[in-house]
């Protein structure tokens, strides 16, 4: 019995029943199996290769990535080269017209089929099948590998990202891959159900490679590995920072992970922006509280009570404007409740207008009974449609109450910049600082419930962050959505960020309601919403997901065709850029470093993109057909930016656009009326001018949406310039409608 030291105890999973050779050998006297590859002397190979490799000095230093044990699903992972793809395969991934080859009905089966094919090929004990390379192929591989060393074109992929391997290989790079340590646990996936393909790090290649070609690629990879195993990589792609051995990393190696950044944790993002929120930027971020001390606790309670007081004013004003009966002689809320709210709001305004910080607004701990009673009545206003103030209805009284509450509400907006997103229910979202995918998130509007969750073990826990819930989101088919926006950072000093023009839209499965706190209504995480797809709103797509193209089509249908390019997309870019600027002092950036991030944005009903959080591992798993279609294109475009663009500033960068604001003004210098943004198609960069701030265009959906005049904090002085811009947009729409109507009337006249 023949044994093979290199394959250990592996057994062939696909034994051949015929005696036909696996490949056509051009020279049978000079063919090599895996056993003999390591016995070939360098001199023998060099005699048959070009003179250009004669001066290469083989470096004996150990690479950082080959010494790192990489595990996923219980298996070691290091780089894999699946195949050298034909041009048709490459064009299929890069072509926009062909990217939707997978759909919700077939994507699991197609991806699983491709993965199983790959698993079988990589588990083949090909040495027992006498697989061989002819001498010409062997010398070509060796020559190519040695030339790649000379040209500094050695790359490694830590994890399962076959698209990266394909793209780098097509550019003449050579992958450093240990043939006996696969990037994923192939044995595991052979035994798993098809849906388990959703959990691999990125989609497998839908390749047409056959068994013979797969074995040849493995032989070539083994030959390259015999030369490269003690060489340093020049390019490392990895999404998990812990897999990198930083101490052994060459300064000249490009790595797809920043060494330190704080904005990818919930607490880190909140703290990063705390000192930055009063700067003049276009950053939109719901206010957060990270409880670390008694002062933090007091700040949250003051915010909570202020929000409840302002919400009470909104309820009263809106009720009277809607001709709702707010007063009754047998009402269940005392009339003096209104006077109490007005006094508190007046006190709040006095503090901010005079700048008197000594005014003690709420002193909650000293007046718990007063505030508990206030919260009881406030809760009735929120949940009880029959709530009435205990006073006989008098028109003059109603008019007086309305005038005073309206006046206070208009004035308080100047000092509550996020009043628009607050709604009226004072709902807060409690997020574990470490969990992801929606796990452990809780929503509550009750102060005692929040305090029990956050404060029950004292301030030493620091496990949660409190964030104001956005109560007025943009609804699509009555359901809440949010957006995953990919962006690529290639420098932090100065900030260089590339925004991707594609992404995906996540739906909540059921219709939005602030009365029902169920997760299927409010939390749009992909893994969470998978549980509710069978019970979703029938208008919501099968996978509770769209790509950007489908969202833009929807906006066109509701008469909002301009808001994407004018407001939403540039708004997301500006928030991302602002975060990176805020993080420059707390991030440690290593030269020759880049990283892909995923930012989550919620769009309000007046089309303001609010940044919710940023993810350092931005979910490239093919958990839906949308992601399975987009990710190969995204990974391909990352290589275009990090490899091609680095050598040629006119190179194609795919759907990545460099976001470069014309100015970055500080709060202490000038008023920000607009942010410069244009599109330079030559370099795929956004440079130019887009006025910022938000209002609503006239449409069947948004005709009655309230303007949000943010004036302080993150939303400093946007509205004047943006109202002008939206007025122009509205005139453009009205003009187009007038032209169309005139044209149709003229045609009708001619026909008669």
N, C-alpha and C positions, 0 to 999 in steps of 0.2 A: 504493500500500500504506500502510495506517495503522500508525503506530508509536506506542509508548507509553513515555514516559520512566520511568514508575514500575515497569514490569514488567521492564525490561532485556531479557534474551535468553530469558526463559521462554516456553515454547510450551504451548498447551493440550493436556492429556493426554486430555481427554474432549470432543472437538469435537461440537457439535450438528449434526445433519443436517436439522433443520427450521427454519423461519423463525418459529416461535412465540415470543412474548415470554417471558422468564424469570419475570416477575412481572406481576401486574395493577396497572397504574399508575392511581392515582386522579386524577392531574392530569398529563397528558402535556406540558403547556406548562411545567411546573416539575419536571422530572426531571433527575437528575444522574448522570453516570458518574464513575469515579474521577478522570478527568482534570479534571473541573470542580469536584470537591470542594474542592480547594485554592484555587480561584479565588473561592469564595463569601466575601464580606466578613462580618466579625463583626457589623457593623451590620445587615445584611440578616437574619441569623439572629435577632439579638436582637429585631428588630421582631415576630417571630412566636413569641416565647417568653414565659414568665411574667416578671413584674416582679422576682421574687425573685433573678434572676441579674444585675440591672443593676449591683450594687455590687461584683461580683467583680473583684479585681485579679489579672490574669494574671501569674503569676510566671515570670520568664525564666531562672531558675537551671536548670542542666543536672542531670538526675537521675543518681544514681550508677549505677542499674541499666541505663540505656539506653546508657551509655558503656562498659559492660563487654562484652567479647566472650566469649560463652558457647559452648563447643564440646562436642558429643557426636557421636561417630561422624563427625567431620570437618565438622560443620555448626555455624553460629552459632546460639545459642539465647537467646531472650528470651521474655517472657510470651506466652501464647496463650490466647485465649478461643475455645473451640470452639463453644459454643452456650448459649442461654438455655433451660434444660431445662424441660419440663413438670413439673407437680407429681408426676405418676406416676413420672417418672424419679428425682426426688429421694427419694420415699418408697420406691422400690425399693432404693435404696442404704442408707437409714437403717433399714429394717425388718429386725429379726432373723429373722423368719420367711422372708424372701425372699433372704437373703444367700447361700444355697447354690445359686445358679442355675447355677454352673459346676462341672463335675466333671472328674476326671482324663482322661476320654475325649474331652471336647468343648472344654476350655478353650482349648487352643492354636488350634483352628480358629475359635472364636467371637471370641477377642481379635484374631486375625490378620485376620479378616473386618472387624472394626470399625476396626482400624488402617489397613488398605488403603483402606477407604471414606474415612477421614479424610485419608489421604495424597492420594488422587485429588482430593478437594474442595479441598485446600490448594495443590495444584499446578495447578489450573485457571487458565488465563489468562482470567479472567472478563471483563476489559476488552475483549478481542477479541470477546466474545459480546454486547457492548453491554448488560451488566448495569447496572441503574439503581436508584436509590432515589427514591421520590416525595418531594415537598417536605415533606409531613406527617411521614414517617418520619425524614427528615433533621433537621427541627427538633426532633423528639422526642429523637433521639439526642444532638443538641447540647445541648438543655435538660438532659437527664439527666446528661451529662458535666460541664457547668458547675455543676450542683447538687452533684455528687459532689465537685468541687473545694472548693466552699463548705463541705460537710459533712465534709471530710477523709476521703473514701471512695474514694481512688484506690489500687489495688493492682497489684502486679507478681508474676509467677511466673517465676523463673529455673530453667528446666528443664521437663521434661514431667510436669506434674501437673494434668491436666484436671479432676479432681474438685475441687481447690482453686478453680479458675476458676469452675466451676459453682456451688459453694456460695457464694462471695463475690458472684457476679453475682445469685444468688437473694436476697441480702440488700440489694440496691440499690447495691452497690459497682460501680465501673467499672474495667475492666482497662486498664492502660497497656501496649499491645502493638504493637510495630512489625510491620505486616502483611507486611513483606518479609524478616523474620528469624525463621523458625519455631523452635519449641522443640526439635525433633528433626529428624533428617535424613530427610525424607519420601522423597526419591529413593532413598536407601539401602534403606529398608524395602520399597519397591516391588519391588526386585530381589532381596531376600533370601528365604531359605526361611522357611516359617511359624514354625519353632521360634525364630527370631531375636526374636520378640515377647517371649521370656523376658528379654531384656536391656534393654528400655526401662525408664525410671526408675520408672514406676508404670503400672497397667493403664489402657488406653484406655476411654473411655466406650462402653458398649453402647447406642448412641443410634439413634433411628429418624429422625433428621434426613435430609431429602432434599436433592437438589442445589440447588434453588432457595433453600431455607432456608439452606444453607451459604454460598451466595454473598451472600445478604442480610447474614448475620452478618459476613462479611468486609468488606462495604461499610460496615457500622456501625462495625466495629473501625477501619477506615481513617479514618473521620470523627472518632472519638474520639482516635485517635493524632494527627491534625493539631492537636488542641487540647492534648493532654497531653504531647507529646514533650519539652517543656522544663519540665515540672512534676515536682516530687518526689513519689515514691510515699509513701503513708501506711502501707502494709502490704506487706512483701516476704516471699514464701515461697521458700525455697531450702534445699537440703540440702548444698550444697558451698560452704564458707566462702570459698574463693578467688574466687568469682564476684562477691563484694560489693566495691564501691568504698567502703570505710569512710570515707575522707577527705571524700567528698561526701555522706555520709549525714546526713539531718536528725535532730536529737535526738528529734523527735516521731514518727519512723517506727518501727513495729514490725517486727522482723526475726526470722526463724526460725533464727537461729544465734547462739550465745554467742561472744563474742569470744575467750575463752581458757578452756580446761579441760584438765586433765592426765589425767583418769581414762579417757580413750578410747584410750589406747595401753597396750600390755601393760606396758611399763616404767613409764609414768606412773602406772597404777593401783597397781602394786606399791609404788612409792615413796611415793605418796600415802597408802597405808594402813600404811606401815612404822611411822610414829610414832604411829599411831592404834590399832594392834592390841591394845595392852594396856589400852585403855579398856573400860569396861563397856558393851558394845553387843551387839546380836544379829547382828552381821555375820559371815557364814560365807564364808570365802575361803581356798582352798588356799594354803599357804605358798609363797612365791616367793623366788628368789635372782636378783639382778641383779648380775653380776660386773663390778665396776669397779676392784677393787684386790686386793691380796694378802689383806687381811682378809676381803673378800667371799668369796674362794676358800676360805679356811680355814673360814669359817662354813658354807659349803655342804658341805664334806667332813665336818665334824663332824655336821651334820644327816644326811647320807647314812649315815655309820657308825652313828649312834645309831639310825636307822630300821632298819638291818640287824640290830643287836643286839636291839632290841625284837621285830622280826619273828621272830628265832630263838626267843625265849621263847614267842611265840604258836604257832609250829610244834610245839615240844616239848609244850606244855600241851595243845593241840588234839589232837595225835597220841595222847597217853596217854589223854585223855578219850574218844577214839573207839576205844580198845582196839587201836590200831595198834601193831604190833611195832616198837619204837624201838631195841632193843638186840639185838646178835648177836655171837657170839664171832669171826665173820669180817666184821664191819661195815666199811664203807668210810670212816667218819669217826671220828677218834680221840676217845675218851671225854673226854680233857682239854679238848676244844673246849667242852664244857658248862661246865666250871669257869672257862675263860677268859671266856666270856660273862657268867657270874654275877659275876665280879670286876669286869668293866667296868661292868656295870649298877649294882653297889653303889657304885662310884666316882662314877658319874653321879648317883645319889641323894644321896650324901654332899655333893656340890658344891651341889646345889639346896637340900637341907635346911639346911645350915650357912650357905649364902650365900657360901661361900669361892670367890671368882672366881679365886684364884691357882692353883687346882687345874688342872693341864694334863691334859686328858682323854685326847686321842688322839695328839698329836704325830705326825701321819701322816708328815710328811716325814722324821722321824728313825727311824721304825719301819715303813718301807714293806714290808719282807719279812714282818713279823708280820701286818700288815693284809692283804697280798696272800694270805697263807695262809688267814687267816680268811675272805676272800671266796670262795676256792676251795671251802671246806667249806660255807659258807652257800649258795652256788650249787647244790651237790649237793642240799642239803635242799629247795631250791625246785623243781628240775626233775626229780629222780630219785625216783620213787615207791618205789624199793627201797633208798633211803639208810638206813643203820643206824649206830648208834654202836657202836664196837668195844669191847664189854664183854658178858660173859655175862649173860643175863637173870636177874635176881634180883628177886623181888617187892618186898622191902624197899628195894632200890636204886631201883627205879622209883618207889616211893611217896615216897622222899626227894627224888629229882630233881623230881618233880611238885610237891611241897609248896613247895620252895624257889623253883622257877621261877614258880609261881602267885603266891606272895607278892611276888616282885620285880615281876612283871607288873602286879599290882593297884596297887602303889605307884608304879610308873613312869608309869602313866596320868595321875597328877595333874600330871606335869610334861611330858607329851607330849599336849597337848590335841587333836591331830588323829590320835591313834593309830588311831581307828576307820576313817578313810578310807585309812590307809596300807596296809591289807592285809598281805600277807607277802612280796611279791616286790620291794619297794623300787624300783618303776618311777617314772621321772621323765619329764616331757614337756618337750621343748626347742622353744621357739617363737621364730621370728624376730620381732624387735620391730616390724618394719614391714609384713610380709605379712599377708594376710587370706584368708578362705575356705579355710583349712586348708593353704594352700600352704607348703611348707618345714618343716612340723611333723615332729618326729622323737620317737620314744619309745625309751627305753633304761633298763635296770637295771644296766648295766655301768659302773663308775666310770671306767675307762680310755677307753671310748668317749665318755662324756660330756665328759671332760676334753679329749680330742682335738678334739671339736666346738666346745667353748667357748673353750678356752685356747690353741689351736694358734698363733694370731697375737698372743698377749699380750692385755693388758687394754684395749688401745686400740680393739678392735673394737666391743665393747658392742652386738653385733647380736642377741643372744639373751637370752631370759629362761628360767630353770629353774623349773618349777612341779611340785609333788608331784602325781602322777597319782592320781585317786580310784579305788581298786581295788574299791570295793563300791558300784557304782551301782544304782539301781532298774532292774530289767530288765522289759521288756514283751515277752512272747512270746520270752523268752531274749535279747532284744537291748537294747543300751544306748540310752537316749534323753537328750535335753536339751531345754530350753525357751527360746524367744525371748520375752522379756517386754518389751513396749514401755512407755516412760514419758515423760512430758512435763514439762519443767522450765520454770516460768514466773517463777521468782525464785530468786536465790541468797542474798539478804540481806533477810529471812530465807529459809530454804529453803522453797520451795513446789513440791511434786512431785505429779503426777497419774499414777496407775498404771492401765494399761488392763486391763480385765477379760477381754479376749480376747488370744490369741497363738497361736503354733504350736509343735508338738512335733516335733522332728526325730529320726528313727530312724537308727541304723546298720543297714546292710543285712543283716549276718550275726550269728550268735549270739556272745554275749560269751565271751571266754576271755582269761585273763592269760598263757596260754602262746603265743598267736599274736598278734603285734604288727601284723597287717595293718590298713591304714587303714580298710577297709570295716567293721571290727569296733569301732574305737575313736574315729574322727573323724567327727562327725555333720554337718559342714558340708554345706549343700544342694548347692553346686556339685560337691563331691567325691563325694557319695553318688549323684549322677545317673549316674555311670559304672557303678554296681553294681545299679541297679534291676532289670535283667533277671536278675540272679543272686542275688537277695535271698532271705532266709528267706520261705517262702510265706505265713507269717502276718503279715508286715510289710505295711502298706498300699502300694498301687501307687507312690505318690510318696514313700515313706519319710517320711510326714508325717501328723500329725493336727492338728486344732485343739483348743483346751482342752476343748470340749464332749465330744469323743470320749475324751480322757484321763479326764475326770471320770466318764464312763460306765464306763470300764474299772475305775477305782478302786471304783466301786459294785459291780461284778460280783465283785471279789475281797474284798468285805467291808470296804473302807476308805473308805466314803462320807463320813467326816468329815474326813479328812486334808487335803483340798484347802482347804476354808474355814477350818479351824482351824490348819493348820500350813504347808502349802506356799505358798499365795497370800500370806498375811500375812508369812511369812518372807522371801519375795522382796522385798516392799515395805520391810521393815525393813532389809535389806541395802542396797537402793538408797538409802534415806534416810541410812543411816550413811555411805555413800561420799560423798554430796553434802555432808554435814556435815564430813567429813574434808577435802573439797576446797575449802571456803570460803576458806581462806587462800591457796590457790594458783590460784584461778580469778579471772579478772577479769570482772565482770558489768556489762553495760550495761543501763540501764533500758529498758523497752519491748522486751525480748528474750525469746524462748522458743525451746525446741529439743526435738525428738523424738529419743530415744535408744533403742537396743535392747540389753537386758542378756541375756546368756546364762547360764542356770542349769543345773547338773546336780543331779538329785535322787538322794540316796543311798538304799540299800535300806531305811533306817529313816526315810525321808521328810524328810530335811534338805535344803533348797535351798542349794546352794553356788554363789556367784557365781563365774563363770569369767572373763568379760570384759565390757566395755561398748563398744558401737559407736556412733560419731557419725553414720554413714550407715547406718541400720538395715535395709537390704535390703528395699526396697519393690518391687523388680522382681517381676513376676508369673511367677516360675519354677515355681510349682505352682498348681493350682487352689485350694488352701487360701489361699495368699497373695493370689491374684487376687480371691477373695471377700472377704477381710478388709480389704485395704488401702483400697479406696474408702470403706468404713465408718470406718476409722481416720482417714483424711484429713478426712472429713466431721466427725468428732467433734473433731478438732484445731481446726477453725473454730468449733465450738460453744464450746470452752473459751476460745480466744484472742480471739474477737470477741464472742460472745453473753454469756458469763459475765463478761467485763470490764465490761459495761454493766449486767448484772442478775445478782446473786448467786444468784437463784433459777432462773436459766435452765437448761435441759436441757443436760447435758454428755455425753450419750451414754453410752458405756461407760467413760469416764474417771472415776476416783474420786480425790479429793484425799486423800493419805495424810498424816495429821497425828498423830504419836504424842503421847500426853498428856504424857509427860515425856521429857526427854533428860538422863539422869544421867551424871555423870563417874565414872571409876573411883575417884577419891579420896574420894568422898562416901558413897555408899550401895551396898548390895547390890541387884542388879537381880533381882527375883523374877518380874516380869511387865512386859509392855509394854502400854500402854493403846491399845486399838483398838476402836471401835464403828462401826456403819454408820448414818449419818444420811442417809436417803434423800432428804430435801428438797434438800440441797446436794450429793448424791452424794459425800459425804466419809466417809472411814473415821476414826472417832473413838471410842474405847472401850477395852475391855480384852480382851486375849488373852494368856494365860500362854504363856511361851516355853520352848523346849527340846524334846527329842524322845525318844520311845521308840517302841515299835511296838504297834499294836493286834493282837488275836488274829485271824488270818485264815489261810486255807490257804497263802498265799504267805509271810506274814511271821511265822508263829508262833514261829520259832526265831531271829529276828533279835536280835543282841546289842545291849544298851543302850549308848549312847555318852556316858559321863559326862564331858563336857568341863568343865574347871574353870578354865582359864587362857587367856590370849591372846584370840582372837576369841570364844571360847565360854564366857565367864566365868559360872559358877554358874547354869546354866539348869535343871539336871535335876530339882531337888526340886519346883519349881512345876509343871513340865510332866508329871512322873510322876503328880502328883495329878490333873492335867487329863485325862491319858490313862486313868487309872484310872476316872474318872467316865465317860469316853466308852465304855470297855469295859463298865462296868456298864449303861450305856444300851443297848448292843448286846445284852448278855446278857438284859436285862430284856425287850427287844423280842422276842428269840427265844423266851423263856419264854412270853410272852403269846401269840405266834403258835402255839406248840406246844399250849398249853392250849386255844386256840380250835379248833385242828384236831381235838384229842382229843374236845372237847365235841361238835363237829359229827358226828364219827364215832359217838359214843355215841348221839346223837339219831337218827341214821340207822338204827342197829341196833335 
